[in-house]
Amino acid sequence: MTPSIEAAKKLAKILDTTVGYLLGETEEELFKDQKMLQRFIDINSLPEKEKECLLLTVDHFIKATKINML
């Protein structure tokens, strides 16, 4: 029997991990592009205020790009 995705999400939350980790995926497998993985690691190490500012900028850029693709 295969658990539902909701069951997997609940289990991951209880274990304080990700569904990907439960499935045996590592960060390296999730991010095939090593430069992108390093960027995420670097962003995660920034002070909270700078991280929020950077992520807000990225979110706006992504939204604008999606709108332009319509």
C-alpha positions, -999 to 999 in steps of 0.1 A, spaced: 0 0 0 13 34 -10 7 63 15 -11 93 2 8 125 -3 -11 140 26 1 112 49 36 118 36 34 155 43 21 148 79 48 124 85 75 148 72 61 175 95 61 152 125 97 142 118 107 179 110 120 169 76 108 171 40 89 146 18 119 146 -5 141 134 23 116 107 32 118 96 -4 156 94 -3 162 126 -22 191 148 -11 196 185 -18 221 176 -45 195 154 -62 169 181 -60 192 207 -74 210 193 -104 226 227 -110 254 229 -83 257 267 -88 220 271 -80 223 249 -49 253 270 -37 232 302 -42 204 288 -20 230 278 7 245 313 6 211 330 7 201 308 37 232 320 56 223 357 52 209 377 81 170 375 81 164 411 69 187 407 39 173 373 31 137 386 32 147 416 9 164 393 -16 136 368 -17 110 395 -21 130 409 -51 133 374 -66 95 369 -61 87 401 -79 111 392 -108 95 358 -112 60 373 -111 69 399 -137 85 372 -159 54 350 -157 31 380 -166 53 389 -196 50 353 -208 12 356 -211 
